[in-house]
Amino acid sequence: MDRVSLILVILGSLNWACVGLFNFNFVDYTFGAGSALSRVIYTVVGIAGIWCISLLFRDRHNTVEDM
């Protein structure tokens, strides 16, 4: 779940970078601005971002067993 959330957050940030740099919204272009599918994608990426907040507060110890 952590990796999936992180991937979604990275993809969302790349979309926002395209909006900021080129005034191009990949999600709206692909699925239609304001469409139900676009709203679902934005919602899923937003939930992934909320999930990734939990990564900041977890204790992670890298050991041989984790690899």
C-alpha positions as CSV (number, residue, x, y, z in Angstrom):
1,M,0.0,0.0,0.0
2,D,2.9,2.4,0.8
3,R,4.5,1.9,-2.6
4,V,1.2,2.3,-4.5
5,S,0.4,5.5,-2.6
6,L,3.9,6.8,-3.2
7,I,3.7,6.1,-6.9
8,L,0.3,7.8,-7.2
9,V,1.6,10.9,-5.3
10,I,4.6,11.1,-7.6
11,L,2.3,10.8,-10.7
12,G,0.1,13.5,-9.2
13,S,3.0,15.8,-8.6
14,L,4.2,15.3,-12.2
15,N,0.8,16.3,-13.4
16,W,0.9,19.5,-11.2
17,A,4.4,20.2,-12.6
18,C,3.0,20.1,-16.1
19,V,0.2,22.4,-15.1
20,G,2.6,24.9,-13.6
21,L,5.3,24.8,-16.3
22,F,3.3,24.2,-19.5
23,N,-0.3,25.0,-18.5
24,F,-1.2,21.4,-19.5
25,N,-3.3,19.1,-17.3
26,F,-2.7,15.5,-18.4
27,V,-5.6,14.1,-16.4
28,D,-8.1,16.6,-17.9
29,Y,-6.6,16.1,-21.4
30,T,-6.8,12.3,-21.1
31,F,-10.2,11.8,-19.4
32,G,-12.0,15.2,-20.0
33,A,-12.1,18.2,-17.8
34,G,-14.7,17.8,-15.0
35,S,-15.6,14.2,-16.0
36,A,-16.5,11.6,-13.4
37,L,-13.4,9.6,-14.2
38,S,-11.1,12.7,-13.7
39,R,-12.8,13.3,-10.3
40,V,-12.2,9.7,-9.3
41,I,-8.5,10.0,-10.3
42,Y,-8.1,13.2,-8.4
43,T,-9.8,11.7,-5.4
44,V,-7.6,8.5,-5.4
45,V,-4.4,10.6,-5.7
46,G,-5.6,12.8,-2.8
47,I,-6.3,9.8,-0.7
48,A,-2.8,8.5,-1.6
49,G,-1.3,11.8,-0.4
50,I,-3.1,11.5,2.9
51,W,-1.8,8.0,3.3
52,C,1.7,9.2,2.6
53,I,1.5,11.6,5.5
54,S,1.6,8.5,7.7
55,L,5.0,7.7,6.3
56,L,6.4,10.7,8.0
57,F,5.5,9.4,11.5
58,R,6.5,5.8,11.2
59,D,9.6,4.3,12.7
60,R,11.4,2.4,9.9
61,H,14.6,0.5,10.7
62,N,16.4,-1.0,7.8
63,T,17.7,-4.4,8.7
64,V,18.8,-7.5,6.8
65,E,15.4,-9.0,7.5
66,D,13.6,-6.2,5.7
67,M,15.5,-6.9,2.5
